[in-house]
Amino acid sequence: MSEYLPKDVREGLEAARKLKLRQKSRMRVKAGGQTFTILRSWTEGFALDSDDASRLRGLVDLFDGARHMSRALIVASVEENGETIYEYKRATAVADSAALDYSREDDAPVALIGPT
């Protein structure tokens, strides 16, 4: 059906589709001081608008709104339908606290109160 539509109508429909995805998404990728909206994401990667991001590569930070979700090493794999698909080489979840190098008992006290 889209073959029968004029070129400017097809481009307008594609722009409207991208705008809807961009407004709906809370996911962002931050790389080199710039922030880009993630149009789609899945476990092995994500997709950005080809017009926004020009072949990102390397270490990036992924955010869900203001919450830092993970740090990932990415590579651009494919460009199709106005989207650039990025795949993770490595993705590490961000933790709120430091990792423990010892086992902690479940009923251990949080702090000790000294003599007054």
N, C-alpha and C positions, 0 to 999 in steps of 0.2 A: 504494500500500500504506500509506503513512504517513497517509492520510486516515482509515483505519479504526482507527488506534491512538488511545488516550485522550490528551488534551492533556498530562498530566503525564509520560507515557511518552515522547512526542515531545520534550518539553523536556529530559528526562533524557538521551535519545540525543544531542540537540544539544549539551548541556553536556559529555558524554563526548567527542564529536568535537572540540570546541574544546580540551578539556584535553589530548587526545592531540596535537593540532597544536602547542599551546603547549609541551609537554614535549619534542617532537621538534625544535623550532626553536631554533637558536643565534642567529639574527638578532634584533637589537634596534634600536629607534629611540629616540634621546634628544632631548627637546625641552623647553625651559624647566625644566631641572633634574629632570624626570621621565623614567623609562625604561619603554618599552612593548615587549612581545614581538610580533614580526612573525609572523603566522600563515602567510602565503604571500607570495612575492615574485617578480617578473619584471622584465624590462628597463625597462618603462615605469612601474612603480610597485610597490605592496605593499598588503597587507590587514592590518588590525588588528581585534581584537575590539571591537565597538561598545560593550560595557559598560565596557571599560577606557579607551579614548581618546575624548574628546568633541571631535570635529571639530578635529583639529590643523590648523595652517596655518603657513606660513612656513618659516624655515630650521631644518633638523633635521640631526642626525648619525646615520649608520647604522653599526652595529657588527656584526661576526661574532665572537661571543664577546667577547674583550677587544680584538680588533684593529679599529681605526678604519678603515672601508672607504671611506666617502665622506661628503660634505656635500651636502645637496640642498635645493632649494626645492620645497615640495609644496603641493598643494591637494586637499581632499577632493572626490571626484567623486560616488560612489554609496554608498548603504547598502543591503545586501541580505544575506539569510540570516544575520543577526547579525554581519556583518562590515562595516567601513567601508573602502572602497577609496580609496586615495590615489594620485595621479598626480604624476610629477615634472614640474615646469616646467623645472628645470635640475638636473643632478647632476654633481658634480665629484669625481673620485677623489682620495683623499688620498695624497700621495707621502711616502716615507720621507726623502728628501733634497731640498734646494733645487734648483730648476731652474737649468741652466747657460745663460748668455747668450753662450757662445762654444763652438766645437767643440773637443773633447778627442780627442787621438790615442789609438788603442787601446793602443799600447805605451808611453805616457807614464808617467814615474815617479809614484808616489803622493806621495812626499816627497823632499826633497833633504837629503843628509847634509853638514853643514858641516865645515870643518877642525877638528881637535881640538888 
